[in-house]
Amino acid sequence: MKTKKFLLNVLIGGMTFAIGLSSCKKSDPGPQPDPNDTEYVTDGNTVTVTDHGKGTGTMKWTKDKTWVLNHMVFVNQGQTLSIEAGTVIKGKPGQGEDASALIVARGAKIMAEGTNQNPIIFTAEADDLNGSVAKNDRGLWGGVILLGNAKINTVPNVKNIEGIPTTEPRGEYGGDDDHDNSGILKYVSIRHGGTNIGADNEINGLTFGAVGDGTTIEHIEVYANNDDGYEWFGGTVHTKYMISAYCKDDGFDWDQGYRGNGQFWLVVQDPDAGDRMGELDGADEPEDGTPLGGGMVFNASWIGRGPDAGSKVMTFRANGGGYFYNSIFVNQTKGVDIELKDGLTADCSYKRFIDGELKVENNIFFNVADNTSAGIFKIHAKDGISNEDEATAQAALDAYIITANNTVDQDPGITYPTASNPNFNPIPTGNVSDNLASYPSGFESVNYKGAFDPSGSNWAEGWTLLFQN
């Protein structure tokens, strides 16, 4: 203990004495908590996580606790967050910079391997998993964001992911490693997210920013998100068994040069909400940036809002390309449109189609547009395109569709939800095995179209909210 001495003059019996006294200074409190540390506050079986800058640390979140995200929580570069099968993670409510989300930064990993019987669930703090939140409640928290070092086609080639303040360096994504590994997500259900982060901009259910193909993403459900189910910003990550259900905007959305593979993708739209089932962009800054975007998808089953809702199956735009094979698209007002911009030879999605980098083949369309190829496949001419160029482009698309082996009036036997009857069965009962496209390396070879084997079981049962009784 440090002391401070001083003199006190005292008058006694006519004489003055100088008395030395000591004053105790307040005790040194010792080392103080680092204001950048992450707080883990336990209250019974609940752990509230608040990130002040140092991320989660390398640790394991276990199923015996409920983990609550207090605002944005990062897994920082060099850290690995493991999540035990059966664990529940909840996000607090809040908008803007107060939104709650789990963000895996570049150079970090998440190891979240649930099982069919014990999925890992991300949901809102208000959700007791027993009916306290209505199934179609959206925007109650943020979402999950994975960031990596794979290539994007913007200038500069490193960006800040949407939804995170640009002053936060941990929100950067992009690089030169297409084989980057951000970890594993398996049997994960992400529910009721998509809170507003400003200017009518919401967080996607699961966002991929330049995630590389060393990452494993399988058996994922995004349910009732207030924005897209999934959005890819560049990268090469491959995905299998993906569900986007009752989301307010698009089911699947790619941009900035995404080049991964997808198989067994299910979209189920709310009859009262939802935009496109697929928004398939190429680039934005600049629009002719390379590598050119375009994922490859086999065995999708996309179930739309209904014939009178005005929504589309998918849109290719912003110089976007891509490939869809052996898939089933049903119950939507409009079909596939391809953007024509700045002329027949200009960089745009129509040019990608002419160059053989945009194909939609060997698929089933039913109750889409007027059940004719001419009604389903359309050129979307932007302002300034002449009527002659638009007619030439549409004629080229019409000629292609004749040879593309799509079936446009055959019922695959899928029962889908309606406003009056939410129950449905995605397993087809019709003929879905004719005219199959061959499977390239990297895909599972199956003998049917769509995401479900007509002679098999429903792979989405047991771990999803979508098929919860």
PyMOL commands that set and color helices and strands:
alter all, ss='L'
color gray80, all
select helices_A, chain A and resi 96-98+169-171+349-354+373-376+387-402
alter helices_A, ss='H'
color red, helices_A
select strands_A, chain A and resi 3-12+15-24+39-43+46-50+59-61+66-70+72-75+80-83+88-91+101-104+109-113+120-124+144-147+159-160+172-173+183-191+206-209+216-223+230-233+239-245+252-255+261-268+278-281+296-306+312-317+322-325+328-332+334-340+358-361+364-368+377-381
alter strands_A, ss='S'
color yellow, strands_A
deselect
rebuild
show_as cartoon
